[in-house]
Amino acid sequence: MDILICDDESLAIERLSRLVTQLGHHVVATATHGRQAIELVQSLEPDVILLDIQMPEMDGLTCAQYLRQLDPMPAIIFCTAYDHHALDAFRSNAEGYLLKPVMQQELQQVLDHIIKLTQAQLSTIKQKENMDEIKISRHQIAAKTYRGVELVPVENIYYFLADQKYVTVRHKNGSVLIDETLKDLENEFGDRFIRIHRNALVSIGFLDGLEVVSSGQYQVRCRDLEERLAVSRRHLPNLRERIQKL
């Protein structure tokens, strides 16, 4: 893939360039701030941009906002020394968030995912006339915990449960809180999660069945999970239909 590197530190650019080359990809250009990166993206149309966050003239998060408006838009991988920008980074549709010093294996994993995503997109384009129908979603959810930033693979998530201003993400290794809305999560992951209540989305892949609690009251059962979640009357018909198709 053609990769653009944007970082205000020359040593960081040298290291990333070396890693990119070792992984069999091509560095098409380098930039030292966001404005320069936008101009290079428009002229060179790289597949990926490795983007620092704290830079002069224009920081990486602002640059990402502009890049989202481009067509074609490069896949964005943030490479930074700070972990506290992860939530903002993934809200900008970033494909990855790597902490410096970037390890070759971590970079390879994200780039391999982008290659698979690109191949899937090309396959989808052949089947659809309207490219606006193509939806790209994150493959990880970023959450701030006492350990720092925790990245939870979407495939490991049982459900999202809203409670006031936060959403609980219940996954195979426990649970974390994220500052996102259930509506936005439904819009992004509607093909993988189903609404069962005004405050809950459940992974279709983990659906295991319905249980009757009392007259007219149901709860959903998830595979490999003991707790149950209430199902509202409004969403019961759609849930039943989906379970019948499993």
C-alpha positions as CSV (number, residue, x, y, z in Angstrom):
1,M,0.0,0.0,0.0
2,D,1.0,3.6,-0.5
3,I,1.5,5.3,2.9
4,L,2.0,8.9,3.9
5,I,3.7,9.7,7.2
6,C,3.0,12.9,9.1
7,D,5.0,13.7,12.2
8,D,6.9,16.8,13.4
9,E,9.8,14.7,14.7
10,S,12.4,13.6,12.2
11,L,13.4,10.5,14.2
12,A,9.8,9.3,14.4
13,I,9.5,9.7,10.6
14,E,12.7,7.7,10.1
15,R,11.5,4.9,12.3
16,L,8.0,4.7,10.8
17,S,9.5,4.8,7.3
18,R,11.8,1.9,8.1
19,L,8.9,-0.1,9.6
20,V,6.7,0.6,6.6
21,T,9.4,-0.5,4.1
22,Q,10.2,-3.6,6.1
23,L,6.5,-4.6,6.0
24,G,6.6,-4.4,2.2
25,H,4.7,-1.1,1.8
26,H,5.7,2.2,0.1
27,V,6.2,5.6,1.7
28,V,4.9,8.0,-0.9
29,A,5.7,11.2,1.1
30,T,6.2,12.6,4.6
31,A,4.8,15.7,6.3
32,T,5.5,17.6,9.4
33,H,2.1,19.1,10.2
34,G,-1.6,18.6,9.4
35,R,-1.9,21.2,6.7
36,Q,0.9,19.8,4.7
37,A,-0.5,16.3,5.1
38,I,-3.9,17.4,3.7
39,E,-2.2,18.9,0.6
40,L,-0.2,15.7,0.0
41,V,-3.2,13.4,0.5
42,Q,-5.1,15.4,-2.1
43,S,-2.3,15.2,-4.6
44,L,-1.0,11.7,-4.0
45,E,-4.1,9.9,-2.8
46,P,-2.3,7.5,-0.4
47,D,-4.1,4.4,0.9
48,V,-3.0,5.1,4.5
49,I,-1.7,8.0,6.6
50,L,0.3,7.4,9.8
51,L,-0.6,10.6,11.7
52,D,0.9,12.1,14.9
53,I,-1.5,14.1,17.1
54,Q,0.5,16.9,18.7
55,M,2.0,18.9,15.9
56,P,2.5,22.6,15.1
57,E,0.2,24.6,12.7
58,M,-2.5,21.8,12.7
59,D,-2.7,18.9,15.1
60,G,-3.6,15.3,14.0
61,L,-7.2,15.3,15.2
62,T,-8.0,18.5,13.3
63,C,-6.3,17.1,10.2
64,A,-8.4,13.9,10.5
65,Q,-11.6,16.0,10.5
66,Y,-10.5,17.4,7.1
67,L,-9.4,14.1,5.8
68,R,-12.9,12.6,6.5
69,Q,-14.3,15.0,3.9
70,L,-12.0,13.7,1.1
71,D,-13.0,11.2,-1.5
72,P,-11.2,8.9,-1.6
73,M,-10.3,9.2,2.1
74,P,-7.1,7.4,3.3
75,A,-7.2,5.0,6.2
76,I,-6.0,6.9,9.3
77,I,-3.7,5.3,11.9
78,F,-2.7,7.6,14.7
79,C,0.9,7.2,16.0
80,T,1.3,9.2,19.2
81,A,3.1,9.2,22.6
82,Y,-0.1,10.0,24.4
83,D,-3.0,7.6,25.2
84,H,-5.6,10.1,26.4
85,H,-6.6,11.0,22.8
86,A,-7.8,7.5,21.9
87,L,-11.6,8.2,22.2
88,D,-11.4,11.3,20.0
89,A,-9.2,9.4,17.6
90,F,-11.7,6.6,17.0
91,R,-14.5,9.0,16.8
92,S,-12.7,10.4,13.7
93,N,-13.0,6.9,12.1
94,A,-9.4,6.0,12.7
95,E,-8.5,2.4,11.9
96,G,-5.8,2.3,14.5
97,Y,-4.2,4.0,17.5
98,L,-0.6,3.1,18.2
99,L,1.5,4.3,21.0
100,K,5.1,5.3,20.4
101,P,7.6,3.8,20.0
102,V,5.5,1.9,17.4
103,M,6.2,-1.8,17.4
104,Q,6.4,-3.5,14.0
105,Q,4.0,-6.3,15.0
106,E,1.3,-3.8,16.1
107,L,1.7,-1.8,12.9
108,Q,1.5,-4.9,10.8
109,Q,-1.7,-6.0,12.5
110,V,-3.5,-2.7,11.7
111,L,-2.2,-2.6,8.1
112,D,-3.3,-6.2,7.5
113,H,-6.7,-5.3,8.8
114,I,-6.9,-2.4,6.4
115,I,-5.9,-4.6,3.5
116,K,-8.7,-7.0,4.4
117,L,-11.1,-4.1,4.8
118,T,-10.1,-2.7,1.4
119,Q,-10.6,-6.1,-0.3
120,A,-14.0,-6.4,1.3
121,Q,-14.9,-2.9,0.1
122,L,-13.9,-3.7,-3.5
123,S,-16.0,-6.8,-3.4
124,T,-19.0,-4.8,-2.1
125,I,-18.5,-2.1,-4.7
126,K,-18.9,-4.6,-7.4
127,Q,-22.3,-5.6,-6.0
128,K,-23.6,-2.1,-5.4
129,E,-24.0,0.8,-7.8
130,N,-24.2,3.4,-5.1
131,M,-20.9,3.8,-3.0
132,D,-22.8,5.7,-0.4
133,E,-24.3,2.4,0.7
134,I,-20.9,1.2,1.8
135,K,-20.4,1.5,5.6
136,I,-17.1,1.2,7.3
137,S,-17.2,0.6,11.1
138,R,-14.5,0.2,13.7
139,H,-13.1,-3.2,14.6
140,Q,-12.3,-2.1,18.2
141,I,-13.9,0.0,20.9
142,A,-11.6,2.3,22.9
143,A,-12.3,2.8,26.6
144,K,-10.4,4.7,29.3
145,T,-9.8,2.6,32.3
146,Y,-7.5,2.7,35.4
147,R,-5.0,0.8,33.3
148,G,-5.0,3.4,30.5
149,V,-6.7,3.0,27.2
150,E,-8.3,-0.4,26.6
151,L,-9.1,-1.6,23.1
152,V,-12.0,-4.1,23.0
153,P,-12.5,-6.1,19.7
154,V,-16.1,-5.7,18.6
155,E,-16.3,-9.4,17.9
156,N,-15.8,-10.0,21.6
157,I,-18.6,-7.8,22.8
158,Y,-21.8,-9.3,24.1
159,Y,-23.9,-6.2,24.5
160,F,-23.9,-2.4,24.9
161,L,-26.0,-1.1,27.9
162,A,-26.8,2.6,28.3
163,D,-27.0,4.1,31.8
164,Q,-27.4,7.9,31.9
165,K,-24.4,9.5,30.1
166,Y,-22.3,6.3,29.8
167,V,-22.6,3.0,28.0
168,T,-21.4,-0.3,29.5
169,V,-19.5,-2.5,27.1
170,R,-19.9,-6.1,28.3
171,H,-17.2,-8.3,26.6
172,K,-15.5,-11.6,27.0
173,N,-13.0,-10.3,29.5
174,G,-15.2,-8.1,31.6
175,S,-16.8,-4.7,31.1
176,V,-15.7,-1.1,30.4
177,L,-17.5,2.2,30.2
178,I,-17.5,4.4,27.1
179,D,-18.7,8.0,26.5
180,E,-20.8,7.3,23.4
181,T,-24.4,7.2,22.6
182,L,-26.3,4.0,22.0
183,K,-27.9,5.6,18.9
184,D,-24.5,6.2,17.4
185,L,-23.4,2.7,18.2
186,E,-26.5,1.3,16.6
187,N,-25.9,3.3,13.4
188,E,-22.4,2.1,13.2
189,F,-22.9,-1.6,14.2
190,G,-26.5,-2.2,13.2
191,D,-25.5,-5.1,11.0
192,R,-23.9,-6.9,14.0
193,F,-26.0,-5.8,17.0
194,I,-29.8,-5.7,17.5
195,R,-31.8,-3.3,19.6
196,I,-33.8,-5.2,22.3
197,H,-34.6,-2.2,24.6
198,R,-34.3,1.5,24.5
199,N,-31.1,1.1,26.6
200,A,-29.6,-2.1,25.1
201,L,-28.0,-3.5,22.0
202,V,-27.1,-7.2,21.9
203,S,-24.6,-8.9,19.6
204,I,-26.4,-11.0,17.0
205,G,-23.5,-13.4,17.1
206,F,-24.0,-14.2,20.8
207,L,-27.8,-14.4,20.7
208,D,-28.9,-17.7,22.3
209,G,-32.7,-17.4,22.8
210,L,-35.6,-15.8,24.6
211,E,-36.9,-16.6,28.1
212,V,-40.3,-15.7,29.6
213,V,-40.0,-14.0,32.9
214,S,-43.7,-13.3,33.6
215,S,-46.8,-12.7,31.6
216,G,-45.8,-10.8,28.5
217,Q,-42.3,-10.1,29.8
218,Y,-39.2,-11.5,28.1
219,Q,-35.4,-11.5,28.6
220,V,-32.7,-12.4,26.1
221,R,-30.1,-15.1,26.7
222,C,-26.6,-14.7,25.4
223,R,-24.2,-17.6,24.6
224,D,-21.5,-18.1,27.3
225,L,-23.1,-15.4,29.5
226,E,-25.1,-15.9,32.7
227,E,-26.8,-12.5,33.0
228,R,-30.0,-11.8,31.1
229,L,-31.2,-8.6,29.6
230,A,-34.8,-7.3,29.5
231,V,-36.6,-7.1,26.2
232,S,-39.1,-4.4,25.6
233,R,-42.5,-5.1,23.9
234,R,-41.6,-2.7,21.1
235,H,-38.5,-4.6,20.0
236,L,-39.7,-8.1,20.8
237,P,-41.2,-8.9,17.3
238,N,-38.0,-7.9,15.5
239,L,-35.9,-9.9,18.0
240,R,-38.0,-13.0,17.6
241,E,-37.7,-12.8,13.8
242,R,-34.0,-12.4,14.0
243,I,-33.6,-15.4,16.4
244,Q,-35.6,-17.6,14.0
245,K,-33.1,-16.9,11.3
246,L,-30.1,-18.0,13.3
